[in-house]
Amino acid sequence: MKKLNNLKSVSILTSAIALALAVPYAANAGVVLKSDTGWETSINGSIPVFAISSDHDDSEKAFRVASGFNPANLNFNIVAPTINGLTVSGHFQIDTHLNGSNGVQNGGAFESRVAKIQIAGDFGTITAGKDFGVFNSSAIGDKASQGGVGWLGGGADTGNATGGRIGTGYVYANFNPQIKYTSKNYDGLEFKVALINPEEPQDAAIETDSPRFEAQINYTSEFDNGSISLWTGFLQQNVSVSGATSFDYDLEGIDLGTKVNLGNFSIALSYSDTTGIGADGLYGGTINDANVDATQWYVEAFYTFDKTTLGYSYGEGHQDSKDADDTKGLGAVAEVDNELSMLFVHHQVTPQLRLVGELQEYKSDVQADYSAVIVGFQYDF
């Protein structure tokens, strides 16, 4: 019976794709205002909407119309005239989620993820304010989860944004207040370094007297009919736990990855190794992650023909078990494995409207396994 339901879901997905292929192609558009004095203001954003049908083992079946990995967002950009070689700009992002958790229909979060000043010149760019993190940020640029849904972190009642490949391929970079330097592009080589507000786990009295340090190096080289991108990075943050039992521990991580484009075919691989961060790919949530060792990795391949991209993505998150003596006396930590496989299709109906189809299978030691079929649209403007 379950196999029959899966075949029915695939049929629905195929029919929706065929319908989209018949929609006429439209011209691109944008909203940009320029003044006579050299000021420039632009507005852009996106609205993703996904219909998610999921079947959770030993739990329930569910249907939701929801946000994906990215919430609906509106971006305001204000650029001042260039003076003495410096271009100063301000950027704001307002985000809203379609649905709340636990079946709350009109309770999606409303937030601001970006509020930053950028100062650009021959030296590169300085960013000050709230912005996306640096560590694992290139890994998060994968085709499947970045443009779709991915992990249903709350199970059947997932609310707000979904999880992408958090915990099944990468650590989430998150949006934090920071001061960041981005270098110029030196023949394909670029690097970033950032001082970021430290995370403070909420289950203990915490002192954080130093920022989190994050850095990343990216290199891209083009060749006949293709290109290759490479990246590597690290993060480090100290956490001081005070109280009856006081101790220090570190959040640490390194990552590396690559993406190769050969004509219409692309393949990406990413690997991360962390300490103080569990298999869920989220840092700063609990001191129980102290000294926990974990890895994240994924591989993704896709082929683009005309306006359609077909691909497959598989990834895992793993944490090692630890005895109580190895976790600052906080208690033993179990070994955890998470796996997510995704078959996906993206079709660019118009330059602004993208149709997304996603079939996924999730397995975990700490959450009910599930399968899901997803059809959605994203409108970019």
C-alpha positions in Angstrom: 0.0 0.0 0.0 2.8 2.4 0.9 4.5 1.6 -2.4 1.2 2.4 -4.2 1.0 5.8 -2.4 4.6 6.6 -3.3 3.8 5.8 -7.0 0.7 8.0 -6.8 2.9 10.9 -5.3 5.4 10.5 -8.2 2.5 10.7 -10.7 1.2 13.9 -9.1 4.7 15.4 -9.2 5.2 14.5 -12.8 1.8 16.0 -13.8 2.7 19.3 -12.0 6.0 19.5 -13.9 4.3 18.8 -17.2 1.8 21.6 -16.5 4.6 24.1 -15.7 6.4 23.2 -19.0 3.4 24.6 -20.9 3.4 28.0 -19.2 4.8 30.8 -21.5 8.2 32.3 -20.8 8.3 35.9 -19.6 10.8 38.7 -19.5 12.9 39.6 -16.4 12.1 42.6 -14.2 13.5 44.5 -11.3 13.0 47.5 -9.0 15.8 50.0 -9.0 15.6 53.8 -8.3 18.5 56.2 -9.0 18.8 59.8 -8.1 20.6 62.6 -10.0 23.1 62.9 -7.1 24.3 59.3 -7.5 22.2 57.5 -4.8 20.8 54.1 -5.7 18.0 52.1 -4.0 16.9 48.7 -5.0 14.3 46.2 -3.8 14.3 42.5 -4.4 13.2 39.3 -2.7 11.6 35.9 -3.1 8.4 34.1 -2.0 8.8 30.3 -1.8 5.6 28.1 -1.3 5.8 24.3 -1.0 3.1 21.6 -0.6 4.7 18.9 1.6 3.1 15.4 1.9 5.1 13.3 4.4 4.8 9.8 6.0 6.5 9.5 9.4 7.3 6.0 10.7 5.4 5.0 13.9 3.9 8.5 13.9 1.6 10.1 11.4 1.0 11.2 7.8 0.8 14.9 7.2 0.1 17.5 4.6 1.4 21.1 4.9 1.6 24.2 2.7 4.8 25.8 4.1 8.0 27.7 3.6 11.1 25.9 2.5 14.7 26.2 3.6 14.4 29.9 2.8 11.5 31.9 4.2 9.7 34.6 2.1 12.0 37.6 2.2 12.2 41.3 1.1 15.5 43.0 0.7 16.2 46.8 0.7 19.6 48.0 -0.6 20.7 51.6 -0.4 24.0 52.6 -2.0 25.6 56.0 -1.5 27.7 57.7 -4.2 31.4 56.6 -4.4 33.6 59.1 -2.6 37.4 58.9 -2.3 37.3 55.3 -3.7 34.8 54.2 -1.0 31.3 52.9 -1.7 29.1 52.7 1.4 25.8 50.8 1.3 23.1 49.6 3.7 21.2 46.3 3.4 18.1 45.1 5.2 16.2 41.9 4.9 12.7 41.2 6.4 11.6 37.6 6.5 8.3 35.9 7.1 7.4 32.2 7.4 4.1 30.8 6.1 3.3 28.4 8.9 3.9 28.0 12.6 4.8 24.7 14.4 2.4 22.2 16.0 -0.4 22.9 13.5 -0.6 26.7 14.2 -1.8 28.0 10.9 -1.1 31.7 11.3 1.9 31.6 13.7 4.9 31.7 11.4 7.8 33.7 12.6 8.4 37.3 11.4 12.0 38.3 11.7 14.9 40.3 10.2 17.9 38.2 9.2 20.1 40.9 7.7 20.8 44.5 8.8 24.3 45.5 7.7 26.6 48.3 6.5 29.1 47.5 3.8 32.2 49.6 3.0 33.8 48.6 -0.3 37.0 49.8 -1.9 40.2 48.6 -3.6 41.1 46.8 -0.3 38.0 44.6 -0.4 34.8 44.9 1.6 34.1 45.4 5.3 30.7 44.3 6.6 29.4 45.4 10.0 26.0 44.3 11.3 23.8 41.2 11.1 24.7 38.9 8.2 25.0 35.3 7.2 27.9 33.4 8.8 31.2 32.3 7.2 31.9 28.7 8.2 30.2 26.2 6.0 28.5 29.0 4.0 29.9 27.6 0.7 28.6 24.2 1.5 25.1 25.6 2.1 25.1 26.8 -1.5 24.1 23.4 -2.7 21.5 23.2 -5.4 19.0 20.8 -3.8 18.4 22.2 -0.3 19.2 25.8 -1.0 16.5 26.0 -3.6 14.1 23.6 -1.9 12.9 22.1 1.4 15.2 19.4 2.8 15.1 18.2 6.4 11.8 18.4 8.2 13.4 19.2 11.6 10.1 19.2 13.5 8.7 16.1 11.9 5.1 16.3 10.7 4.6 19.6 12.5 7.7 21.4 11.2 7.0 25.1 11.4 8.8 28.2 10.0 11.8 27.4 7.7 12.8 23.8 7.1 16.3 22.5 7.7 17.8 22.0 4.3 20.9 19.8 4.9 21.5 20.9 8.4 22.6 17.8 10.3 22.7 15.7 7.1 25.5 17.5 5.2 26.6 20.7 6.8 26.6 22.9 10.0 24.2 25.8 9.8 26.1 29.2 9.4 23.2 31.2 10.9 22.6 34.9 10.9 24.6 36.7 13.6 25.8 40.2 14.4 29.4 40.4 13.2 32.3 42.3 11.7 33.6 40.7 8.6 36.3 41.4 6.0 36.0 40.0 2.5 39.1 40.3 0.2 39.1 41.3 -3.4 39.0 38.6 -6.0 42.6 37.7 -6.9 42.3 35.7 -10.2 39.7 33.5 -8.6 41.0 33.5 -5.1 39.0 35.2 -2.3 39.0 34.9 1.5 36.8 36.0 4.4 37.5 36.5 8.1 34.9 37.4 10.7 34.5 38.2 14.4 31.0 37.0 15.3 28.8 37.3 18.4 29.5 34.1 20.4 26.8 31.5 21.0 25.6 31.0 24.7 23.9 27.7 25.4 20.7 28.4 27.5 21.0 25.4 29.8 23.7 26.8 32.0 25.3 30.0 33.3 27.7 30.9 30.5 30.5 33.4 30.1 31.7 34.3 26.6 34.5 36.9 26.8 35.7 36.5 23.2 34.0 36.4 19.7 33.7 33.4 17.6 36.3 33.4 14.9 35.3 32.2 11.4 37.3 32.2 8.2 37.0 30.8 4.7 39.1 30.6 1.5 37.4 30.2 -1.9 39.0 29.5 -5.3 37.4 29.3 -8.7 39.0 28.5 -12.0 37.4 28.3 -15.4 38.4 26.1 -18.3 37.0 25.2 -21.6 33.3 24.2 -21.1 33.5 24.2 -17.3 34.8 25.4 -14.0 36.0 24.1 -10.6 35.4 25.7 -7.2 37.3 24.8 -4.0 36.7 26.0 -0.5 38.0 25.4 3.0 37.3 27.2 6.3 37.3 27.0 10.1 35.5 28.2 13.3 36.6 28.5 16.9 34.8 29.8 20.0 35.5 29.3 23.7 32.6 28.7 26.1 33.1 29.1 29.9 30.5 27.3 32.1 30.2 28.7 35.6 28.3 27.5 38.7 28.8 24.5 40.9 30.8 22.6 38.3 32.7 25.1 36.2 34.7 24.2 33.1 35.7 25.5 29.6 35.2 23.9 26.2 35.5 25.0 22.6 33.3 25.0 19.5 35.7 24.1 16.7 35.4 23.0 13.1 37.1 22.7 9.8 35.5 22.1 6.4 36.5 21.6 2.8 34.6 21.1 -0.4 34.5 21.3 -4.2 32.1 21.9 -7.1 32.9 20.9 -10.6 30.9 22.1 -13.7 31.4 20.1 -16.9 29.1 21.5 -19.6 25.6 20.9 -18.4 26.7 18.5 -15.6 27.7 19.5 -12.1 28.9 17.6 -9.0 29.6 18.9 -5.5 31.2 17.3 -2.5 31.5 18.8 1.0 32.9 17.5 4.3 33.0 19.1 7.8 34.6 17.9 11.1 33.6 19.6 14.4 34.0 19.4 18.1 31.4 20.8 20.5 28.7 20.5 17.9 26.5 17.5 17.6 25.1 15.5 14.7 22.2 18.0 14.4 24.5 20.5 12.9 23.5 23.3 15.2 26.0 25.0 17.6 25.5 26.7 20.9 22.3 24.8 21.7 23.4 22.9 24.8 26.5 22.3 26.9 25.8 18.6 26.5 27.7 18.9 23.2 30.9 19.7 25.1 33.7 17.6 23.6 31.3 15.8 21.2 33.0 15.0 17.9 30.9 15.0 14.7 31.1 15.0 11.0 28.8 16.2 8.2 29.1 15.4 4.5 27.1 15.3 1.3 27.5 14.6 -2.4 25.3 16.1 -5.1 25.1 15.7 -8.8 22.7 17.4 -11.3 22.3 17.9 -15.0 20.7 21.0 -16.6 19.1 21.0 -20.0 17.3 24.1 -21.4 15.4 25.5 -18.4 15.2 22.2 -16.3 17.6 20.8 -13.8 17.4 17.2 -12.5 19.6 16.0 -9.7 20.3 13.7 -6.8 21.7 14.6 -3.4 22.8 12.3 -0.5 24.3 13.3 2.8 24.9 12.3 6.4 25.5 13.7 9.9 27.3 11.6 12.5 28.4 12.1 16.1 30.6 9.8 18.1 29.5 8.3 21.4 31.2 9.6 24.6 31.4 8.3 28.1 30.5 10.7 31.0 34.2 11.2 31.8 34.7 12.6 28.3 31.8 15.1 28.5 32.9 17.1 31.5 30.8 14.8 33.7 27.5 15.9 32.0 26.6 12.3 31.1 27.2 9.8 28.4 26.4 10.8 24.8 25.1 8.3 22.3 26.3 7.7 18.8 23.9 9.4 16.3 23.5 9.0 12.6 21.3 11.1 10.3 20.8 10.4 6.6 18.9 12.3 3.9 18.6 11.5 0.2 16.8 13.8 -2.2 15.8 13.4 -5.8 15.0 16.9 -7.1 13.9 18.8 -10.2 13.9 22.6 -10.8 12.2 24.1 -13.8 12.5 27.8 -14.6 9.0 28.5 -15.8 9.9 32.2 -16.3 13.0 34.2 -15.2 11.1 35.0 -12.0 9.1 31.7 -11.4 10.8 28.4 -10.6 8.9 25.1 -10.1 10.5 22.7 -7.6 9.8 19.0 -7.1 11.5 17.0 -4.4 11.3 13.4 -3.3 13.2 12.6 0.0 13.9 9.8 2.4 15.2 10.6 5.9 16.6 8.2 8.5 17.8 9.1 12.0 18.6 7.7 15.4 16.9 10.6 17.2 13.9 11.4 15.0 11.2 9.3 13.3 12.2 8.2 9.8 10.0 9.6 7.1 9.5 9.9 3.4 8.1 13.0 1.6 7.0 14.2 -1.7 7.1 18.0 -2.3 5.9 20.3 -5.1 6.4 24.0 -4.9 7.1 27.3 -6.5 9.4 30.2 -5.8 8.9 33.7 -7.2 12.0 35.9 -7.3 11.8 39.6 -8.0 
